Amino acid sequence: MEKKVKSEAVYNHWDNLVYIKTDGDMIYIICNKEKQMDSVNERFYGSGNELIGYEEWDEGKDKKWVMTWKVSGEFDKSIEYN
């Protein structure tokens, strides 16, 4: 069962494998392991989203990877009224 994602929300729970925040048509994901980043890339890129930013934070065992995604163009379409 898929959950609906709200805009401008933080999805951070104690059992999450990655940190996720949404802001309009932007999705920010912080991964703790490089392998997680590969999984996120497969899932998001395969659904038509665009990776627009990537950063590495810290070094050693505290290293994090921050990915910024833009939701596909379908989100940007203007509303057509009857």
PDB file of N, CA, C and O in Angstrom:
ATOM      1  N   MET A   1       0.839  -1.179   0.000  1.00  0.00           N
ATOM      2  CA  MET A   1       0.000   0.000   0.000  1.00  0.00           C
ATOM      3  C   MET A   1       0.883   1.240   0.000  1.00  0.00           C
ATOM      4  O   MET A   1       1.719   1.406   0.888  1.00  0.00           O
ATOM      5  N   GLU A   2       0.702   2.123  -1.000  1.00  0.00           N
ATOM      6  CA  GLU A   2       1.509   3.327  -1.093  1.00  0.00           C
ATOM      7  C   GLU A   2       0.905   4.450  -0.281  1.00  0.00           C
ATOM      8  O   GLU A   2      -0.314   4.615  -0.236  1.00  0.00           O
ATOM      9  N   LYS A   3       1.770   5.225   0.362  1.00  0.00           N
ATOM     10  CA  LYS A   3       1.328   6.379   1.132  1.00  0.00           C
ATOM     11  C   LYS A   3       1.419   7.607   0.255  1.00  0.00           C
ATOM     12  O   LYS A   3       2.298   7.687  -0.603  1.00  0.00           O
ATOM     13  N   LYS A   4       0.524   8.571   0.452  1.00  0.00           N
ATOM     14  CA  LYS A   4       0.600   9.827  -0.270  1.00  0.00           C
ATOM     15  C   LYS A   4       1.639  10.708   0.411  1.00  0.00           C
ATOM     16  O   LYS A   4       1.701  10.771   1.639  1.00  0.00           O
ATOM     17  N   VAL A   5       2.451  11.383  -0.388  1.00  0.00           N
ATOM     18  CA  VAL A   5       3.493  12.256   0.122  1.00  0.00           C
ATOM     19  C   VAL A   5       2.985  13.686   0.117  1.00  0.00           C
ATOM     20  O   VAL A   5       2.470  14.166  -0.893  1.00  0.00           O
ATOM     21  N   LYS A   6       3.130  14.366   1.245  1.00  0.00           N
ATOM     22  CA  LYS A   6       2.687  15.749   1.371  1.00  0.00           C
ATOM     23  C   LYS A   6       3.837  16.686   1.042  1.00  0.00           C
ATOM     24  O   LYS A   6       5.001  16.351   1.262  1.00  0.00           O
ATOM     25  N   SER A   7       3.507  17.872   0.510  1.00  0.00           N
ATOM     26  CA  SER A   7       4.507  18.882   0.239  1.00  0.00           C
ATOM     27  C   SER A   7       4.955  19.516   1.554  1.00  0.00           C
ATOM     28  O   SER A   7       4.192  19.602   2.516  1.00  0.00           O
ATOM     29  N   GLU A   8       6.199  19.952   1.568  1.00  0.00           N
ATOM     30  CA  GLU A   8       6.780  20.631   2.728  1.00  0.00           C
ATOM     31  C   GLU A   8       6.666  19.796   3.994  1.00  0.00           C
ATOM     32  O   GLU A   8       6.274  20.300   5.046  1.00  0.00           O
ATOM     33  N   ALA A   9       7.006  18.533   3.889  1.00  0.00           N
ATOM     34  CA  ALA A   9       6.942  17.622   5.031  1.00  0.00           C
ATOM     35  C   ALA A   9       8.273  16.900   5.184  1.00  0.00           C
ATOM     36  O   ALA A   9       9.015  16.711   4.220  1.00  0.00           O
ATOM     37  N   VAL A  10       8.552  16.508   6.408  1.00  0.00           N
ATOM     38  CA  VAL A  10       9.751  15.735   6.699  1.00  0.00           C
ATOM     39  C   VAL A  10       9.307  14.337   7.086  1.00  0.00           C
ATOM     40  O   VAL A  10       8.492  14.161   7.992  1.00  0.00           O
ATOM     41  N   TYR A  11       9.844  13.354   6.401  1.00  0.00           N
ATOM     42  CA  TYR A  11       9.518  11.966   6.688  1.00  0.00           C
ATOM     43  C   TYR A  11      10.728  11.339   7.373  1.00  0.00           C
ATOM     44  O   TYR A  11      11.528  10.657   6.732  1.00  0.00           O
ATOM     45  N   ASN A  12      10.856  11.570   8.653  1.00  0.00           N
ATOM     46  CA  ASN A  12      12.004  11.089   9.402  1.00  0.00           C
ATOM     47  C   ASN A  12      11.508  10.367  10.643  1.00  0.00           C
ATOM     48  O   ASN A  12      11.074  10.999  11.606  1.00  0.00           O
ATOM     49  N   HIS A  13      11.570   9.070  10.619  1.00  0.00           N
ATOM     50  CA  HIS A  13      11.146   8.242  11.740  1.00  0.00           C
ATOM     51  C   HIS A  13      12.339   7.414  12.198  1.00  0.00           C
ATOM     52  O   HIS A  13      13.299   7.250  11.446  1.00  0.00           O
ATOM     53  N   TRP A  14      12.295   6.898  13.397  1.00  0.00           N
ATOM     54  CA  TRP A  14      13.422   6.178  13.989  1.00  0.00           C
ATOM     55  C   TRP A  14      13.871   4.981  13.156  1.00  0.00           C
ATOM     56  O   TRP A  14      15.045   4.614  13.189  1.00  0.00           O
ATOM     57  N   ASP A  15      12.950   4.370  12.410  1.00  0.00           N
ATOM     58  CA  ASP A  15      13.307   3.167  11.658  1.00  0.00           C
ATOM     59  C   ASP A  15      13.578   3.419  10.172  1.00  0.00           C
ATOM     60  O   ASP A  15      13.743   2.465   9.413  1.00  0.00           O
ATOM     61  N   ASN A  16      13.627   4.672   9.748  1.00  0.00           N
ATOM     62  CA  ASN A  16      13.911   4.979   8.347  1.00  0.00           C
ATOM     63  C   ASN A  16      15.354   4.653   7.993  1.00  0.00           C
ATOM     64  O   ASN A  16      16.261   4.862   8.798  1.00  0.00           O
ATOM     65  N   LEU A  17      15.558   4.147   6.805  1.00  0.00           N
ATOM     66  CA  LEU A  17      16.908   3.886   6.326  1.00  0.00           C
ATOM     67  C   LEU A  17      17.530   5.139   5.726  1.00  0.00           C
ATOM     68  O   LEU A  17      18.750   5.299   5.741  1.00  0.00           O
ATOM     69  N   VAL A  18      16.690   6.029   5.197  1.00  0.00           N
ATOM     70  CA  VAL A  18      17.148   7.310   4.650  1.00  0.00           C
ATOM     71  C   VAL A  18      16.235   8.415   5.185  1.00  0.00           C
ATOM     72  O   VAL A  18      15.102   8.157   5.589  1.00  0.00           O
ATOM     73  N   TYR A  19      16.743   9.644   5.180  1.00  0.00           N
ATOM     74  CA  TYR A  19      15.989  10.818   5.603  1.00  0.00           C
ATOM     75  C   TYR A  19      15.376  11.433   4.353  1.00  0.00           C
ATOM     76  O   TYR A  19      16.073  11.624   3.357  1.00  0.00           O
ATOM     77  N   ILE A  20      14.084  11.744   4.388  1.00  0.00           N
ATOM     78  CA  ILE A  20      13.396  12.305   3.221  1.00  0.00           C
ATOM     79  C   ILE A  20      12.639  13.558   3.621  1.00  0.00           C
ATOM     80  O   ILE A  20      11.931  13.579   4.628  1.00  0.00           O
ATOM     81  N   LYS A  21      12.800  14.620   2.803  1.00  0.00           N
ATOM     82  CA  LYS A  21      12.064  15.866   3.014  1.00  0.00           C
ATOM     83  C   LYS A  21      11.520  16.309   1.664  1.00  0.00           C
ATOM     84  O   LYS A  21      12.217  16.237   0.652  1.00  0.00           O
ATOM     85  N   THR A  22      10.274  16.766   1.652  1.00  0.00           N
ATOM     86  CA  THR A  22       9.689  17.291   0.417  1.00  0.00           C
ATOM     87  C   THR A  22       9.457  18.788   0.562  1.00  0.00           C
ATOM     88  O   THR A  22       9.213  19.293   1.658  1.00  0.00           O
ATOM     89  N   ASP A  23       9.539  19.492  -0.574  1.00  0.00           N
ATOM     90  CA  ASP A  23       9.283  20.925  -0.600  1.00  0.00           C
ATOM     91  C   ASP A  23       8.776  21.266  -1.997  1.00  0.00           C
ATOM     92  O   ASP A  23       9.564  21.485  -2.917  1.00  0.00           O
ATOM     93  N   GLY A  24       7.462  21.308  -2.146  1.00  0.00           N
ATOM     94  CA  GLY A  24       6.880  21.539  -3.469  1.00  0.00           C
ATOM     95  C   GLY A  24       7.212  20.391  -4.389  1.00  0.00           C
ATOM     96  O   GLY A  24       6.881  19.241  -4.099  1.00  0.00           O
ATOM     97  N   ASP A  25       7.876  20.695  -5.515  1.00  0.00           N
ATOM     98  CA  ASP A  25       8.229  19.633  -6.454  1.00  0.00           C
ATOM     99  C   ASP A  25       9.670  19.148  -6.257  1.00  0.00           C
ATOM    100  O   ASP A  25      10.238  18.503  -7.139  1.00  0.00           O
ATOM    101  N   MET A  26      10.253  19.459  -5.103  1.00  0.00           N
ATOM    102  CA  MET A  26      11.607  19.028  -4.775  1.00  0.00           C
ATOM    103  C   MET A  26      11.573  17.958  -3.683  1.00  0.00           C
ATOM    104  O   MET A  26      10.770  18.034  -2.753  1.00  0.00           O
ATOM    105  N   ILE A  27      12.450  16.965  -3.808  1.00  0.00           N
ATOM    106  CA  ILE A  27      12.586  15.917  -2.793  1.00  0.00           C
ATOM    107  C   ILE A  27      14.062  15.844  -2.411  1.00  0.00           C
ATOM    108  O   ILE A  27      14.932  15.698  -3.270  1.00  0.00           O
ATOM    109  N   TYR A  28      14.328  15.946  -1.114  1.00  0.00           N
ATOM    110  CA  TYR A  28      15.694  15.877  -0.586  1.00  0.00           C
ATOM    111  C   TYR A  28      15.848  14.556   0.151  1.00  0.00           C
ATOM    112  O   TYR A  28      15.028  14.220   1.006  1.00  0.00           O
ATOM    113  N   ILE A  29      16.890  13.810  -0.174  1.00  0.00           N
ATOM    114  CA  ILE A  29      17.114  12.507   0.443  1.00  0.00           C
ATOM    115  C   ILE A  29      18.548  12.448   0.958  1.00  0.00           C
ATOM    116  O   ILE A  29      19.497  12.718   0.223  1.00  0.00           O
ATOM    117  N   ILE A  30      18.691  12.087   2.243  1.00  0.00           N
ATOM    118  CA  ILE A  30      20.011  11.926   2.843  1.00  0.00           C
ATOM    119  C   ILE A  30      20.224  10.438   3.086  1.00  0.00           C
ATOM    120  O   ILE A  30      19.457   9.800   3.808  1.00  0.00           O
ATOM    121  N   CYS A  31      21.271   9.895   2.478  1.00  0.00           N
ATOM    122  CA  CYS A  31      21.605   8.473   2.603  1.00  0.00           C
ATOM    123  C   CYS A  31      22.792   8.310   3.545  1.00  0.00           C
ATOM    124  O   CYS A  31      23.695   9.146   3.580  1.00  0.00           O
ATOM    125  N   ASN A  32      22.776   7.222   4.305  1.00  0.00           N
ATOM    126  CA  ASN A  32      23.867   6.926   5.237  1.00  0.00           C
ATOM    127  C   ASN A  32      24.946   6.061   4.612  1.00  0.00           C
ATOM    128  O   ASN A  32      26.067   5.999   5.118  1.00  0.00           O
ATOM    129  N   LYS A  33      24.614   5.390   3.510  1.00  0.00           N
ATOM    130  CA  LYS A  33      25.553   4.497   2.845  1.00  0.00           C
ATOM    131  C   LYS A  33      25.489   4.722   1.344  1.00  0.00           C
ATOM    132  O   LYS A  33      24.442   5.083   0.805  1.00  0.00           O
ATOM    133  N   GLU A  34      26.590   4.512   0.685  1.00  0.00           N
ATOM    134  CA  GLU A  34      26.642   4.696  -0.770  1.00  0.00           C
ATOM    135  C   GLU A  34      25.698   3.718  -1.475  1.00  0.00           C
ATOM    136  O   GLU A  34      25.107   4.056  -2.501  1.00  0.00           O
ATOM    137  N   LYS A  35      25.559   2.519  -0.931  1.00  0.00           N
ATOM    138  CA  LYS A  35      24.662   1.514  -1.508  1.00  0.00           C
ATOM    139  C   LYS A  35      23.206   2.009  -1.492  1.00  0.00           C
ATOM    140  O   LYS A  35      22.448   1.737  -2.423  1.00  0.00           O
ATOM    141  N   GLN A  36      22.820   2.734  -0.433  1.00  0.00           N
ATOM    142  CA  GLN A  36      21.466   3.296  -0.357  1.00  0.00           C
ATOM    143  C   GLN A  36      21.254   4.300  -1.485  1.00  0.00           C
ATOM    144  O   GLN A  36      20.176   4.360  -2.077  1.00  0.00           O
ATOM    145  N   MET A  37      22.277   5.081  -1.776  1.00  0.00           N
ATOM    146  CA  MET A  37      22.186   6.082  -2.829  1.00  0.00           C
ATOM    147  C   MET A  37      21.919   5.422  -4.180  1.00  0.00           C
ATOM    148  O   MET A  37      21.151   5.943  -4.988  1.00  0.00           O
ATOM    149  N   ASP A  38      22.546   4.293  -4.419  1.00  0.00           N
ATOM    150  CA  ASP A  38      22.309   3.565  -5.670  1.00  0.00           C
ATOM    151  C   ASP A  38      20.855   3.097  -5.762  1.00  0.00           C
ATOM    152  O   ASP A  38      20.243   3.185  -6.826  1.00  0.00           O
ATOM    153  N   SER A  39      20.304   2.605  -4.663  1.00  0.00           N
ATOM    154  CA  SER A  39      18.908   2.146  -4.637  1.00  0.00           C
ATOM    155  C   SER A  39      17.943   3.302  -4.865  1.00  0.00           C
ATOM    156  O   SER A  39      16.971   3.171  -5.608  1.00  0.00           O
ATOM    157  N   VAL A  40      18.217   4.435  -4.223  1.00  0.00           N
ATOM    158  CA  VAL A  40      17.364   5.623  -4.398  1.00  0.00           C
ATOM    159  C   VAL A  40      17.419   6.075  -5.848  1.00  0.00           C
ATOM    160  O   VAL A  40      16.390   6.409  -6.435  1.00  0.00           O
ATOM    161  N   ASN A  41      18.609   6.088  -6.430  1.00  0.00           N
ATOM    162  CA  ASN A  41      18.770   6.507  -7.819  1.00  0.00           C
ATOM    163  C   ASN A  41      17.957   5.623  -8.760  1.00  0.00           C
ATOM    164  O   ASN A  41      17.285   6.128  -9.660  1.00  0.00           O
ATOM    165  N   GLU A  42      18.013   4.323  -8.562  1.00  0.00           N
ATOM    166  CA  GLU A  42      17.247   3.398  -9.407  1.00  0.00           C
ATOM    167  C   GLU A  42      15.745   3.665  -9.291  1.00  0.00           C
ATOM    168  O   GLU A  42      15.030   3.701 -10.292  1.00  0.00           O
ATOM    169  N   ARG A  43      15.288   3.849  -8.068  1.00  0.00           N
ATOM    170  CA  ARG A  43      13.852   4.034  -7.832  1.00  0.00           C
ATOM    171  C   ARG A  43      13.340   5.380  -8.369  1.00  0.00           C
ATOM    172  O   ARG A  43      12.291   5.431  -9.011  1.00  0.00           O
ATOM    173  N   PHE A  44      14.073   6.461  -8.108  1.00  0.00           N
ATOM    174  CA  PHE A  44      13.603   7.789  -8.496  1.00  0.00           C
ATOM    175  C   PHE A  44      13.819   8.074  -9.970  1.00  0.00           C
ATOM    176  O   PHE A  44      12.928   8.604 -10.632  1.00  0.00           O
ATOM    177  N   TYR A  45      14.992   7.730 -10.497  1.00  0.00           N
ATOM    178  CA  TYR A  45      15.262   7.987 -11.905  1.00  0.00           C
ATOM    179  C   TYR A  45      14.335   7.154 -12.781  1.00  0.00           C
ATOM    180  O   TYR A  45      13.863   7.626 -13.816  1.00  0.00           O
ATOM    181  N   GLY A  46      14.078   5.941 -12.376  1.00  0.00           N
ATOM    182  CA  GLY A  46      13.200   5.053 -13.140  1.00  0.00           C
ATOM    183  C   GLY A  46      11.763   5.529 -13.195  1.00  0.00           C
ATOM    184  O   GLY A  46      11.000   5.101 -14.061  1.00  0.00           O
ATOM    185  N   SER A  47      11.381   6.413 -12.277  1.00  0.00           N
ATOM    186  CA  SER A  47      10.004   6.920 -12.265  1.00  0.00           C
ATOM    187  C   SER A  47       9.889   8.285 -12.949  1.00  0.00           C
ATOM    188  O   SER A  47       8.851   8.939 -12.853  1.00  0.00           O
ATOM    189  N   GLY A  48      10.952   8.718 -13.641  1.00  0.00           N
ATOM    190  CA  GLY A  48      10.890   9.943 -14.427  1.00  0.00           C
ATOM    191  C   GLY A  48      11.311  11.203 -13.703  1.00  0.00           C
ATOM    192  O   GLY A  48      11.154  12.292 -14.255  1.00  0.00           O
ATOM    193  N   ASN A  49      11.838  11.107 -12.492  1.00  0.00           N
ATOM    194  CA  ASN A  49      12.306  12.284 -11.762  1.00  0.00           C
ATOM    195  C   ASN A  49      13.719  12.646 -12.199  1.00  0.00           C
ATOM    196  O   ASN A  49      14.425  11.829 -12.789  1.00  0.00           O
ATOM    197  N   GLU A  50      14.122  13.875 -11.904  1.00  0.00           N
ATOM    198  CA  GLU A  50      15.424  14.361 -12.354  1.00  0.00           C
ATOM    199  C   GLU A  50      16.317  14.671 -11.154  1.00  0.00           C
ATOM    200  O   GLU A  50      15.924  15.423 -10.263  1.00  0.00           O
ATOM    201  N   LEU A  51      17.514  14.092 -11.134  1.00  0.00           N
ATOM    202  CA  LEU A  51      18.494  14.388 -10.101  1.00  0.00           C
ATOM    203  C   LEU A  51      19.134  15.729 -10.436  1.00  0.00           C
ATOM    204  O   LEU A  51      19.804  15.857 -11.461  1.00  0.00           O
ATOM    205  N   ILE A  52      18.931  16.733  -9.578  1.00  0.00           N
ATOM    206  CA  ILE A  52      19.471  18.061  -9.883  1.00  0.00           C
ATOM    207  C   ILE A  52      20.582  18.486  -8.929  1.00  0.00           C
ATOM    208  O   ILE A  52      21.206  19.528  -9.129  1.00  0.00           O
ATOM    209  N   GLY A  53      20.832  17.685  -7.891  1.00  0.00           N
ATOM    210  CA  GLY A  53      21.894  18.040  -6.965  1.00  0.00           C
ATOM    211  C   GLY A  53      22.403  16.839  -6.197  1.00  0.00           C
ATOM    212  O   GLY A  53      21.675  15.881  -5.938  1.00  0.00           O
ATOM    213  N   TYR A  54      23.690  16.918  -5.837  1.00  0.00           N
ATOM    214  CA  TYR A  54      24.335  15.828  -5.113  1.00  0.00           C
ATOM    215  C   TYR A  54      25.448  16.437  -4.263  1.00  0.00           C
ATOM    216  O   TYR A  54      26.251  17.226  -4.761  1.00  0.00           O
ATOM    217  N   GLU A  55      25.496  16.077  -2.991  1.00  0.00           N
ATOM    218  CA  GLU A  55      26.549  16.565  -2.103  1.00  0.00           C
ATOM    219  C   GLU A  55      27.035  15.435  -1.209  1.00  0.00           C
ATOM    220  O   GLU A  55      26.287  14.507  -0.903  1.00  0.00           O
ATOM    221  N   GLU A  56      28.285  15.519  -0.796  1.00  0.00           N
ATOM    222  CA  GLU A  56      28.823  14.612   0.209  1.00  0.00           C
ATOM    223  C   GLU A  56      29.071  15.417   1.472  1.00  0.00           C
ATOM    224  O   GLU A  56      29.691  16.479   1.427  1.00  0.00           O
ATOM    225  N   TRP A  57      28.588  14.911   2.596  1.00  0.00           N
ATOM    226  CA  TRP A  57      28.776  15.572   3.886  1.00  0.00           C
ATOM    227  C   TRP A  57      29.676  14.714   4.756  1.00  0.00           C
ATOM    228  O   TRP A  57      29.574  13.488   4.748  1.00  0.00           O
ATOM    229  N   ASP A  58      30.552  15.356   5.502  1.00  0.00           N
ATOM    230  CA  ASP A  58      31.432  14.705   6.471  1.00  0.00           C
ATOM    231  C   ASP A  58      32.375  13.710   5.806  1.00  0.00           C
ATOM    232  O   ASP A  58      32.416  13.579   4.583  1.00  0.00           O
ATOM    233  N   GLU A  59      33.129  13.015   6.651  1.00  0.00           N
ATOM    234  CA  GLU A  59      34.096  12.030   6.175  1.00  0.00           C
ATOM    235  C   GLU A  59      34.068  10.818   7.087  1.00  0.00           C
ATOM    236  O   GLU A  59      33.514  10.863   8.185  1.00  0.00           O
ATOM    237  N   GLY A  60      34.663   9.749   6.626  1.00  0.00           N
ATOM    238  CA  GLY A  60      34.762   8.537   7.435  1.00  0.00           C
ATOM    239  C   GLY A  60      33.411   7.910   7.721  1.00  0.00           C
ATOM    240  O   GLY A  60      32.537   7.880   6.854  1.00  0.00           O
ATOM    241  N   LYS A  61      33.238   7.399   8.957  1.00  0.00           N
ATOM    242  CA  LYS A  61      32.003   6.686   9.298  1.00  0.00           C
ATOM    243  C   LYS A  61      30.781   7.603   9.393  1.00  0.00           C
ATOM    244  O   LYS A  61      29.650   7.119   9.359  1.00  0.00           O
ATOM    245  N   ASP A  62      30.992   8.925   9.513  1.00  0.00           N
ATOM    246  CA  ASP A  62      29.881   9.885   9.595  1.00  0.00           C
ATOM    247  C   ASP A  62      29.460  10.423   8.234  1.00  0.00           C
ATOM    248  O   ASP A  62      28.579  11.280   8.158  1.00  0.00           O
ATOM    249  N   LYS A  63      30.068   9.939   7.166  1.00  0.00           N
ATOM    250  CA  LYS A  63      29.798  10.449   5.819  1.00  0.00           C
ATOM    251  C   LYS A  63      28.340  10.230   5.425  1.00  0.00           C
ATOM    252  O   LYS A  63      27.771   9.169   5.681  1.00  0.00           O
ATOM    253  N   LYS A  64      27.742  11.238   4.802  1.00  0.00           N
ATOM    254  CA  LYS A  64      26.360  11.194   4.313  1.00  0.00           C
ATOM    255  C   LYS A  64      26.348  11.669   2.866  1.00  0.00           C
ATOM    256  O   LYS A  64      27.217  12.433   2.443  1.00  0.00           O
ATOM    257  N   TRP A  65      25.365  11.213   2.122  1.00  0.00           N
ATOM    258  CA  TRP A  65      25.178  11.630   0.736  1.00  0.00           C
ATOM    259  C   TRP A  65      23.809  12.291   0.630  1.00  0.00           C
ATOM    260  O   TRP A  65      22.799  11.703   1.018  1.00  0.00           O
ATOM    261  N   VAL A  66      23.774  13.514   0.103  1.00  0.00           N
ATOM    262  CA  VAL A  66      22.524  14.272  -0.020  1.00  0.00           C
ATOM    263  C   VAL A  66      22.179  14.375  -1.497  1.00  0.00           C
ATOM    264  O   VAL A  66      22.959  14.883  -2.302  1.00  0.00           O
ATOM    265  N   MET A  67      20.991  13.882  -1.836  1.00  0.00           N
ATOM    266  CA  MET A  67      20.517  13.923  -3.219  1.00  0.00           C
ATOM    267  C   MET A  67      19.302  14.847  -3.290  1.00  0.00           C
ATOM    268  O   MET A  67      18.414  14.778  -2.441  1.00  0.00           O
ATOM    269  N   THR A  68      19.268  15.707  -4.301  1.00  0.00           N
ATOM    270  CA  THR A  68      18.127  16.591  -4.518  1.00  0.00           C
ATOM    271  C   THR A  68      17.477  16.199  -5.843  1.00  0.00           C
ATOM    272  O   THR A  68      18.116  16.200  -6.895  1.00  0.00           O
ATOM    273  N   TRP A  69      16.202  15.867  -5.763  1.00  0.00           N
ATOM    274  CA  TRP A  69      15.440  15.424  -6.934  1.00  0.00           C
ATOM    275  C   TRP A  69      14.334  16.414  -7.254  1.00  0.00           C
ATOM    276  O   TRP A  69      13.743  17.010  -6.353  1.00  0.00           O
ATOM    277  N   LYS A  70      14.057  16.587  -8.533  1.00  0.00           N
ATOM    278  CA  LYS A  70      12.909  17.382  -8.977  1.00  0.00           C
ATOM    279  C   LYS A  70      11.888  16.401  -9.522  1.00  0.00           C
ATOM    280  O   LYS A  70      12.206  15.552 -10.355  1.00  0.00           O
ATOM    281  N   VAL A  71      10.653  16.527  -9.042  1.00  0.00           N
ATOM    282  CA  VAL A  71       9.573  15.647  -9.483  1.00  0.00           C
ATOM    283  C   VAL A  71       9.319  15.889 -10.967  1.00  0.00           C
ATOM    284  O   VAL A  71       9.457  17.010 -11.456  1.00  0.00           O
ATOM    285  N   SER A  72       8.952  14.837 -11.669  1.00  0.00           N
ATOM    286  CA  SER A  72       8.771  14.888 -13.117  1.00  0.00           C
ATOM    287  C   SER A  72       7.883  16.037 -13.574  1.00  0.00           C
ATOM    288  O   SER A  72       7.117  16.599 -12.791  1.00  0.00           O
ATOM    289  N   GLY A  73       7.998  16.375 -14.846  1.00  0.00           N
ATOM    290  CA  GLY A  73       7.282  17.492 -15.447  1.00  0.00           C
ATOM    291  C   GLY A  73       5.774  17.423 -15.304  1.00  0.00           C
ATOM    292  O   GLY A  73       5.104  18.452 -15.389  1.00  0.00           O
ATOM    293  N   GLU A  74       5.223  16.239 -15.088  1.00  0.00           N
ATOM    294  CA  GLU A  74       3.777  16.112 -14.906  1.00  0.00           C
ATOM    295  C   GLU A  74       3.299  16.989 -13.747  1.00  0.00           C
ATOM    296  O   GLU A  74       2.174  17.490 -13.762  1.00  0.00           O
ATOM    297  N   PHE A  75       4.153  17.166 -12.757  1.00  0.00           N
ATOM    298  CA  PHE A  75       3.817  17.975 -11.586  1.00  0.00           C
ATOM    299  C   PHE A  75       3.692  19.450 -11.968  1.00  0.00           C
ATOM    300  O   PHE A  75       2.908  20.181 -11.362  1.00  0.00           O
ATOM    301  N   ASP A  76       4.463  19.893 -12.976  1.00  0.00           N
ATOM    302  CA  ASP A  76       4.515  21.301 -13.368  1.00  0.00           C
ATOM    303  C   ASP A  76       3.397  21.718 -14.313  1.00  0.00           C
ATOM    304  O   ASP A  76       3.238  22.908 -14.585  1.00  0.00           O
ATOM    305  N   LYS A  77       2.624  20.769 -14.818  1.00  0.00           N
ATOM    306  CA  LYS A  77       1.581  21.115 -15.781  1.00  0.00           C
ATOM    307  C   LYS A  77       0.549  22.039 -15.137  1.00  0.00           C
ATOM    308  O   LYS A  77       0.183  21.882 -13.972  1.00  0.00           O
ATOM    309  N   SER A  78       0.093  23.007 -15.933  1.00  0.00           N
ATOM    310  CA  SER A  78      -0.940  23.900 -15.423  1.00  0.00           C
ATOM    311  C   SER A  78      -2.294  23.195 -15.434  1.00  0.00           C
ATOM    312  O   SER A  78      -2.529  22.271 -16.213  1.00  0.00           O
ATOM    313  N   ILE A  79      -3.155  23.645 -14.570  1.00  0.00           N
ATOM    314  CA  ILE A  79      -4.486  23.048 -14.443  1.00  0.00           C
ATOM    315  C   ILE A  79      -5.361  23.530 -15.589  1.00  0.00           C
ATOM    316  O   ILE A  79      -5.399  24.722 -15.894  1.00  0.00           O
ATOM    317  N   GLU A  80      -6.057  22.607 -16.215  1.00  0.00           N
ATOM    318  CA  GLU A  80      -6.997  22.967 -17.281  1.00  0.00           C
ATOM    319  C   GLU A  80      -8.405  22.998 -16.716  1.00  0.00           C
ATOM    320  O   GLU A  80      -8.892  22.007 -16.172  1.00  0.00           O
ATOM    321  N   TYR A  81      -9.050  24.142 -16.850  1.00  0.00           N
ATOM    322  CA  TYR A  81     -10.420  24.296 -16.354  1.00  0.00           C
ATOM    323  C   TYR A  81     -11.402  24.113 -17.490  1.00  0.00           C
ATOM    324  O   TYR A  81     -11.091  24.427 -18.639  1.00  0.00           O
ATOM    325  N   ASN A  82     -12.571  23.614 -17.184  1.00  0.00           N
ATOM    326  CA  ASN A  82     -13.616  23.428 -18.207  1.00  0.00           C
ATOM    327  C   ASN A  82     -14.240  24.740 -18.588  1.00  0.00           C
ATOM    328  O   ASN A  82     -15.135  24.776 -19.432  1.00  0.00           O
TER     329      ASN A  82
END
